[in-house]
Amino acid sequence: QDLVEWQLRVASGEPLPKKQDELSINGWAMEARLYAENPATGFLPSTGRLDFLVLPEDLRVDTGVDEGDEISPFYDPMIAKLIAAGNSREEARQRLLEGCRGTACEPVHTNAYFLARLLEREEFATGDVQTGFIASHFDTLSAKPEPSSDLLQLAAEQIIYQDAFVNGRVGDADYDLLRGLRGFRLNAERDEDVRLTVNGEPVIVRFDDDDRQLNDATDATPGWTHLSGEFVFFENGAAFAVSAQRVDAGAAGSAASDGALISPMPGRIIAVDARQGDGVKKGQKLVTLEAMKMEHSLTAPFDGIVAELNAAEGAQVTEGTLLVRIEKGDGA
């Protein structure tokens, strides 16, 4: 607001204050920097296309990107500065907290949920913090976000009646018929379990139509969107990609985690320190990735043999790419 007033004064030819005693401070302002990074993986950078981006409308937002733009691995990963103003520090904090909670971005990860957790801490609210506060509370602040039961209920509903929600048919005769038949089993009680995959992990939700207040939802409904065949839900600054669970989802997940080294971020491979067939020891560095001036090394999870190697120096890889698979053995 002060900046706008100064700009108006400049435009009208009014003189600007030149002396210290002519300056004044009105209220409080608080700023948070929204970054394309994943706090749950140690703030590793996240790159890619901003397929869905909603920034708070009631804050000052300084940004150079829009929905549909690309976050590349070659520049600073900051998406925006979120700036809240208020008559008091507490008012500015509350406005910034709500702005971070309401930020929605997919599929690029952001630190919005980390910022919200920090802003809602009692110590931060009272100003009882110092430079080591984040480090001393790092595990709590950066822990992987978990969806609430309300979000899972909404997700189950929309997965069950996916066609109706995506095509705006909630409330028509076919939708009501689906509701009546859902979970029906011959000579058995109705099955209330809905099996979902949430951010790649299997989740079982106990769902009851009678507990849901159904409404005519569309893709513009705040809190969720529909991208690439998945529903994506947003809660407290975090994104949850939800799809129907495949029958073999659990088996596939366990196999991938047994000796598989997955790229935790998009980036460029700058070093490969093993060859297929090599014996390796637990903790031995195998591959080094670089993105946005940050290096990250992947190490052997246990003693074994390099059974599969999909990494080449200089190659660009995406998040989730299988780079190395180790089979248990005697090692080097």
C-alpha positions, 0 to 999 in steps of 0.5 A: 500500500505504501509503495502504491502511495509513493508511486501515485505521488511520483506520478502526480509530481508531489515531492517525496520525503527526503529527511528521516523524520519525514518517513513513517511506518504504518503497520506490519509486513511479513514475507515468505519465499515460495520455492520449487523444492521438496522439504520432505527430501531435504529441500531437493529442487523440483523442476517441470511444468506448472500444470496447476498453480494457484497463488493467494489472491489477497496477498501481494505476490511478486512472481515471474511465472504463470501456470503453464510455465516451466521450472528449469534446473538451470536457475534459482527455484524461487516461484514467488514472494508472498507478502502479507500486511496487517495492522499488527504482526499477528494480523500479518502472520495470520494472513501469510499463514492462510496464504501459504495454506491456500497455495496450490501447485502440481506437479512441481513440489513447493515448500508451501506446507513447510512455510505454513507449519513454521508460521503456525508454530506458537514460538513463531507467533510469539516471536520466540525464535532464533536462527537455529529454530528451523534446524532444531525442529527440522524433522517436524517442520519438513516431515512428509505431509499426510492427508486428513480423513476429510480429504480421504473421504472426498478423494474416495467419493470422487474416485468412485464416481470419477466420470460423474465428477469429471463430466459434471454429472453429479446429481443426475439419474445415472449418478444416483444409480451408481450410488445405490449400487456401490459396494453391492455384493451377493450374499455378503455385506456391502463393501465400504472399503475404497482402495486408493493410491495417494502420492504413490502409496496404497491407502484404504479408506472406509467410505460411507455415502451417507456421511458425505454432503455431495455437491455439484463439483467441477474442476474449478472447485477450490481444493482439487483439480483433475490432471492426467487422469488423476485427482489432485487434492490440496490441503495446507499447502501440500498436494496429494495425487490420488488414483484408484489403487491397482491390484498389484500396487503393493507388490510393485512398491515393495519390489521397487524399494528393495535395492532400487536407487530412484532419482529423488529429483530431476537433474543432470548426472555428473558422476557415475562411480560404479559399473554393472556387475561391480560389488559394492558396500553399504554407503558407497557412493554410486551416482551423483546428481546436480540440479540448481547448483545442488549436488545429491549423491545416491549410495548403496543401501546394503552390500551387494552387486550392481545388477542394473545400471541406467545412469550415464554421466551427463544424462538428464533424468526426471524424478522417480527414474530408476538409476541403479538396482542392487542385489544382495551379495558379498559386495566389494 
